[in-house]
Amino acid sequence: MLKVFLVEDECVVREGIRDNIDWNSEGFIFCGEAADGELAYPLIQREKPDIIITDIRMPFMDGLELSQLIRNEMPQSRIIILSGYGEFAYAQKALKLGITEYILKPVSGAELLASVKAVAEKIKLERKEEKENASRYMREMKEEEADSKRRMFDEIVSGALPVAKILERSKQLNTELSAPFFQIVLFKYHLGADNETNYAEDILDINESVNQICAHSDGITFFDRAIEGNALIINADSLEELTARREELIASIEAIFSKFNGLHYFGGIGKPVERLTLLSESFENASRSFSLRFILGKNAFVDDEEMNYMRKAGGELAFSDIQLISEIKLQKVEAFLRSGNKRDIPFFTDEFLKSIGENSLDSLLFRQYIVMDIYFTSVMVLKEIVNARELSQQFVMRPENLEAIATGKTKVKDYIISIFNTVIEKRDEQRNNNYLLMILRAKEYIAAHYADEGISLGSVAQYVNISPNYFSALFSRETGQSMVRYIIEYRMNKAKELLLRTNMLSSEIGAAVGYKDPHYFSFMFKKMQNCSPTQYRASQKAAEEE
């Protein structure tokens, strides 16, 4: 029930209002009374009533002074002013203060109750709208939350955040990372070409199902890393519990994947660690396992133990297998150069050489064959990125390269890593240039369509022809803010221009910047500017007049 507080200096009137209305049966709580504003103010601060009924003329502190204090400290409270007939000047001041109701004395109990009920309906409607606006805002800001979680994960695994900061950030994002044991799992999935018809719909179903499982599992924090895949931080009170949680979760995820034909996935499981600050070690370990996705070419979640088992089971390749290397292994190199990360180069190189049998590299002939094949595969990929002239200058087989091949397998490994670094650096440089153009196109689209209520991450991503999830991460990385936040700020800046340069109503300005619902426009403006559109216009004009 809503709370009502009464301020009236005439004792008979005050007692009549208090006693002649059955407040409780009418759906209200009569929470207090006072004879003037000075006595009332501390009581109002304590009780925080929803509706304050106050006389306008009282000793010590009148109703207008009290109303000003209440509006400043408790703007959500509604004020009903009681005034004598000849006090029009007071009425004008009251209207400027945003008083909800202004009632002339004498007033009957029925008339006052009717006014209180009318104010109560306004409060209930405003609170309903506020709740709906808050829900809409939370839905729209989900991208912001995903972006914040991506950045938090990167900071955690890089060792950039101290424990206190990690725990603080995790609470802000409604995650719990306080436990004795931790483990990171990296995984990625995609649908094959035979799923083109329902690709977008199926991916949404998979994403939603995986998110739901993680959200309802204890000790699991899910991170959507966009193009890099997904990450899980698992925590538990014991190693046994950690293992059980991981195995149960992976089994649930694989059960989802099994429902979709042509779905390919791979996961790398990091080692368990006993400190939050050691998550970087679990991440490095998981990344090494995750790099096997380019080598194995099958659906699996693997850890160190499984990696070692696969190496032993695979044995080593003989010279008769050189053709197999050319046809199969080098396909893995090409796939890695097209979609792998620079951070994965050492891991991938290690696993690639182990997959063909490191002892085979003792042979100069074998080393020459492997390195030349890797070289020409890399040149093929690089030619798609840079022009032929630049390629001939920066990526050629020099005498020192041949010497490295002849020296031994350690030098061979270093040379292969240098090749991979060159290609991926060039690839990323070209992609970044393309990304900057893509971001520019997106900003131009937003500038042209910010007034469209339906503009969203999805519509902008569709315009630049990229998946929404990937574009969200890309936009955030390149601009330092989420695209949703960028659109909101762009609209608010346009709204401020219109507030200062035109006489348009607030509702008209809201519609002009993409908010057809005036209540939601006001809600968003307050969120971003800490004041209403009307207050902003008044304060800016007052500042100009000074």
SVG drawing of the C-alpha trace seen along z (x, -y; Angstrom):
<svg xmlns="http://www.w3.org/2000/svg" viewBox="-17 -37 90 83">
<polyline fill="none" stroke="black" stroke-width="0.4" points="0.0,0.0 1.1,-3.6 2.1,-5.7 0.5,-9.1 1.9,-11.9 0.0,-15.0 1.4,-18.5 -1.2,-21.0 -0.8,-23.7 -4.5,-23.8 -4.9,-21.0 -8.7,-20.5 -8.2,-20.2 -5.2,-17.9 -7.1,-15.6 -10.2,-15.6 -8.2,-14.5 -6.4,-11.9 -9.4,-10.4 -12.4,-10.9 -10.9,-8.9 -10.4,-5.1 -7.0,-5.2 -6.3,-1.5 -9.6,-0.3 -9.0,-2.7 -5.7,-1.1 -3.3,-3.6 -1.0,-3.7 -1.2,-6.9 2.4,-7.0 2.7,-10.4 1.7,-14.0 3.3,-17.3 2.2,-20.9 4.7,-22.6 7.4,-22.0 10.3,-22.2 8.8,-19.4 7.7,-17.4 10.9,-17.2 12.9,-14.8 9.9,-12.6 9.3,-12.6 13.0,-11.7 12.6,-8.7 9.2,-7.5 9.7,-8.2 6.0,-8.6 4.6,-8.2 2.1,-11.1 2.6,-14.2 -0.5,-16.4 0.6,-19.8 -0.9,-23.2 0.7,-26.0 0.9,-28.6 2.4,-27.5 4.8,-29.0 8.5,-28.2 8.6,-26.5 5.7,-26.8 4.5,-24.3 6.5,-25.7 9.8,-25.5 9.0,-22.0 8.0,-21.0 11.3,-22.4 13.3,-20.2 11.2,-17.1 11.5,-17.6 15.3,-17.9 15.7,-14.8 12.8,-12.6 11.6,-13.4 9.6,-10.2 7.2,-11.4 4.0,-13.2 2.8,-16.4 -0.8,-17.7 -1.0,-21.3 -3.9,-22.7 -4.4,-26.4 -6.8,-29.2 -8.8,-30.9 -6.8,-34.1 -3.3,-32.6 -2.9,-32.6 0.8,-33.7 1.5,-30.7 -0.3,-28.5 1.9,-29.8 5.1,-28.9 3.6,-25.5 3.1,-24.8 6.7,-25.7 7.8,-23.2 6.0,-20.4 3.2,-19.9 1.0,-17.1 -2.4,-18.4 -3.5,-21.9 -6.7,-21.9 -8.6,-24.9 -9.8,-25.0 -12.2,-24.2 -12.1,-20.6 -14.3,-17.7 -12.9,-14.3 -14.5,-12.8 -12.9,-15.4 -9.5,-15.0 -9.7,-11.2 -10.6,-11.5 -7.6,-13.6 -5.3,-11.2 -6.7,-8.3 -6.1,-10.1 -2.5,-10.8 -2.1,-7.2 -3.3,-6.0 -0.7,-8.3 2.0,-6.8 1.0,-3.3 1.0,-4.0 4.4,-5.7 5.9,-2.8 4.4,-0.3 5.9,-2.4 9.2,-2.7 9.3,1.1 8.6,1.7 11.1,-0.9 13.7,0.7 13.0,4.1 13.3,2.8 16.5,1.0 18.0,4.2 17.1,6.1 18.7,3.5 21.8,3.4 22.5,7.1 25.0,6.4 26.7,4.0 26.9,6.8 28.3,9.3 30.9,6.7 31.9,6.0 32.2,9.7 34.5,10.2 36.8,7.4 36.7,8.8 37.7,12.3 40.6,10.9 41.8,8.9 41.6,11.9 43.5,14.3 46.2,11.6 46.8,11.2 46.0,7.5 43.4,7.5 44.2,8.0 41.9,10.4 39.8,7.6 39.1,6.0 38.1,9.3 35.7,10.0 34.3,6.5 33.8,6.7 32.3,10.2 29.6,9.0 28.8,6.0 28.1,8.5 26.2,10.9 28.8,13.6 30.5,15.4 34.2,16.1 35.0,16.8 36.1,20.4 39.2,22.5 39.6,24.2 39.2,22.9 39.5,24.2 39.0,22.7 37.5,24.4 37.6,22.9 35.3,24.1 34.0,23.1 31.3,24.5 29.9,23.9 27.4,25.4 28.5,27.0 27.5,25.8 24.5,28.2 22.8,26.1 22.6,22.9 18.8,22.7 18.2,22.6 21.7,21.4 20.8,18.2 17.8,19.8 19.8,22.9 22.8,20.9 20.4,18.8 18.8,22.0 22.3,23.4 23.5,20.2 20.3,19.9 20.5,23.5 24.2,23.3 23.5,20.0 20.6,21.5 22.7,24.6 25.5,22.4 23.1,19.9 21.5,22.7 24.6,24.6 26.4,23.8 29.9,22.6 29.9,21.8 30.6,18.4 30.0,18.2 31.9,15.8 30.9,15.2 34.2,14.2 32.6,13.7 35.0,14.7 37.3,16.4 34.6,18.7 33.4,19.2 35.0,19.6 33.9,21.1 35.4,20.4 34.4,23.3 34.9,23.0 34.3,25.4 35.2,26.2 37.2,29.3 39.0,30.9 36.5,33.7 33.6,31.2 35.4,29.2 35.9,32.4 32.2,33.4 30.9,30.0 33.1,29.8 32.2,33.3 28.5,32.8 28.5,29.4 30.5,30.7 28.2,33.7 25.2,31.3 26.7,29.1 27.7,32.1 24.1,33.4 22.9,30.0 25.4,30.2 24.3,33.8 20.8,32.5 22.1,30.6 23.4,32.3 26.6,31.1 27.6,29.2 31.4,29.1 32.9,28.2 36.1,28.4 37.1,27.6 40.3,27.2 40.3,27.9 42.8,26.0 44.5,27.4 42.8,26.8 44.4,24.0 44.0,23.1 44.1,19.4 42.0,16.8 45.3,15.1 46.5,18.4 43.7,18.5 46.1,17.2 48.0,20.5 44.8,22.5 44.0,20.3 47.4,20.9 47.0,24.6 43.5,24.5 44.7,22.5 47.4,25.2 44.7,27.9 42.3,25.6 45.0,25.1 44.6,28.8 41.3,28.0 43.4,27.2 45.3,30.5 42.7,33.1 39.7,32.1 37.2,33.8 34.6,33.0 36.1,33.3 36.9,31.6 40.5,32.4 42.9,31.7 46.7,32.5 46.1,36.1 44.1,36.7 46.6,34.7 49.4,37.0 47.4,40.1 46.6,38.9 50.2,38.3 51.2,41.8 48.4,43.4 49.3,41.5 52.9,42.6 55.3,41.0 55.1,40.7 57.6,42.4 58.9,41.0 56.1,43.0 53.7,40.7 55.0,37.5 52.1,37.5 49.7,37.7 51.3,34.7 50.9,32.7 47.3,33.6 46.1,33.5 48.5,31.9 49.0,28.8 45.3,28.3 45.5,27.7 48.2,25.1 46.1,23.3 43.1,23.3 45.2,22.0 46.6,19.2 43.2,18.1 41.5,18.2 44.0,18.8 45.3,16.3 48.8,15.0 48.8,16.1 48.2,19.7 51.2,19.8 53.7,21.5 51.1,24.0 50.0,24.8 53.5,25.2 54.4,27.6 51.4,29.7 51.8,29.7 55.4,30.9 54.4,33.5 51.6,34.7 54.0,35.5 56.6,37.1 59.3,34.8 62.0,37.5 61.2,37.4 62.7,33.9 66.1,35.4 66.3,36.0 67.4,33.1 65.4,34.3 62.2,34.5 62.9,31.0 63.3,29.5 60.1,31.1 58.0,30.0 59.4,26.5 59.0,25.9 55.4,27.1 54.6,24.9 56.4,22.0 54.4,22.4 51.1,22.9 51.9,19.6 52.7,17.8 49.4,18.9 47.5,17.5 49.5,14.3 49.0,13.6 45.3,13.2 46.2,10.5 49.0,8.4 50.0,7.5 52.7,9.5 55.3,6.7 55.1,6.3 55.1,10.1 58.3,10.4 60.0,7.8 58.9,9.1 58.3,12.8 61.0,14.6 63.1,17.7 66.6,16.2 69.9,18.0 69.7,17.8 66.3,19.6 67.9,22.5 70.7,22.5 68.1,22.7 66.6,25.8 70.0,27.4 71.0,26.7 68.4,28.8 64.9,29.1 65.1,26.4 66.0,23.8 63.3,25.3 60.7,24.7 61.8,21.1 61.7,20.5 58.2,22.0 57.0,19.7 58.5,16.7 56.6,17.7 53.3,18.0 53.9,14.7 54.5,12.9 51.3,14.2 49.1,13.7 50.5,10.2 49.8,9.2 46.4,10.9 45.4,9.0 46.7,5.7 44.6,6.1 41.6,7.2 42.0,4.2 41.9,1.9 38.8,3.6 37.3,3.4 38.0,-0.4 36.1,-0.9 33.3,1.4 33.0,-0.7 32.9,-3.9 30.1,-2.5 28.2,-1.4 28.6,-4.9 27.3,-6.5 24.3,-4.1 23.6,-5.1 23.8,-8.8 21.3,-8.2 18.9,-6.0 19.2,-6.9 15.6,-8.2 14.3,-4.8 12.9,-3.1 13.9,0.3 17.6,-0.4 19.6,2.3 22.8,4.3 21.2,6.8 20.1,4.2 23.5,2.4 25.4,5.8 23.2,6.8 24.0,3.6 27.7,4.2 27.2,7.9 28.6,9.5 27.2,11.6 25.8,9.5 27.9,11.3 31.1,10.8 30.3,7.2 29.5,6.4 32.9,7.5 34.6,5.8 32.8,2.5 33.6,2.5 37.3,3.3 37.7,0.5 35.6,-2.2 36.0,-1.4 32.2,-1.1 29.4,1.2 27.3,0.4 24.1,0.1 25.8,-2.5 27.0,-4.4 23.5,-4.6 22.1,-5.7 24.7,-8.4 24.3,-9.5 20.5,-9.9 21.0,-11.7 23.4,-14.2 20.8,-14.9 18.1,-15.3 20.2,-17.8 20.7,-19.8 16.9,-19.9 16.2,-20.9 18.5,-23.9 17.9,-25.0 14.1,-24.4 10.9,-24.9 9.8,-21.3 8.0,-19.4 10.0,-16.7 7.7,-14.0 8.3,-15.4 12.1,-15.4 11.9,-11.8 10.1,-10.8 12.6,-12.7 15.6,-10.7 14.0,-7.3 12.0,-7.0 8.3,-6.9 7.4,-6.2 7.8,-9.6 8.1,-7.8 10.9,-5.6 12.7,-8.7 12.4,-10.5 13.7,-7.4 16.7,-7.0 17.5,-10.7 17.6,-10.6 19.7,-7.5 22.3,-9.2 22.1,-12.8 20.9,-12.5 18.1,-14.9 14.9,-15.1 14.8,-16.7 12.8,-19.6 15.3,-20.1 18.2,-19.9 16.6,-22.6 15.9,-24.9 19.4,-24.5 21.1,-25.2 19.0,-28.3 19.6,-29.5 23.4,-29.1 23.3,-31.0 21.4,-33.9 24.0,-34.3"/>
</svg>
